[in-house]
Amino acid sequence: MTFSPSAQPTLRQLELFVAAAQYGSFAAAADIKYVTPNAVSSAVTELESIFNTQLFIRRRAKGLITTTAGRDLLTHAERLLGQAHELSLLIGNRDDTPRGSVKVGCYATLAATIIPELWAQTTQRLPLITLDIEEGPVEQLSQKLLKGRLDMMISYQIGLPTGVVSDELFHATPHVSLPEHHPLATQQSVALKALEDEPLILLDLPPAGDNTLRLLDSQNLRPNVIHRSTSYETVRSMVARGFGYSLFFQATHTELSHEGLRIVDLAIDPPLATEPVVLSRDLEAHPTHRANAVRDLIITMLTASAPGGREGRY
């Protein structure tokens, strides 16, 4: 990429270029930025002239294909636009009050019991901060974290990549879920060996499925998996209908499935190893003032709310 010193790219040009790269067409970028497609196309053409290189391959049927040079520019442009946004917040933040948007990723099965309380406490304690929450599997969230598209993420420790640093929040204790009329449902606890031949409804949102099978294998058990689902509530509903049992790390605050059928949660005897739930961030990233404020809030909220301090089911 050859840079022409006679011309300088503007933040607006870079903003429109980033939108085009993210949404794959001038028309889609124009809709997001409330400009015309021609304005986006012109900004990209001007950048290509400034850098003397092609940023997109334009194909009618396939939209925009980002070139190698375009991907390089995208990385730097996103960082520069982020810094510009930080500067505007800093200049207008003379009272040192955290303000602005903070992007938090959360492993999908933990979100229902964590995000509502986080939202409530952020609204109360950090009223000038806006949370941007993204739910998903650990691998997907980790990639976004390392690309600078998330400020932090909440997940189980298992499955995290290198390049992140984590704060431990609490330990989740695995338990068994049974339908209400299961013969073992009246017990206080259950041995996994007693369920080995029964049908298992497996929560298979990565890395949950592999982790569950790994734990069962560590007990020399060969589960009879009859169905896999990435949906926590689908698995619970299948259990409530009597199609099988399941094993979860996260607890709910209701005994009922979506259909109103009762589910019984039992402790495992002997107990399995607990799994740490952690708050992670990019090791090389420099967190903003507002991101640090949200991080402190999450740590305070979750270490205080987990039963028994840092160990229990959340």
Secondary structure by P-SEA (a helix, b strand, c coil): ccccccccccaaaaaaaaaaaaaccaaaaaaaacccaaaaaaaaaaaaaaaccccccccccccccccaaaaaaaaaaaaaaaaaaaaaaaaaccccccccbbbbbcccccccccaaaaaaaaaacccccccccccccaaaaaaaaaaccccccccccccccccbbbbbcbbbbbbbbbccccccccccccccccccccccccccccaaaaaaaaaaaaaccccccccccccaaaaaaaaaacccccccccccccccccccbbbbbbbbccccbbbbbbccccccccccaaaaaaaaaaaaaaaaaccccccccc
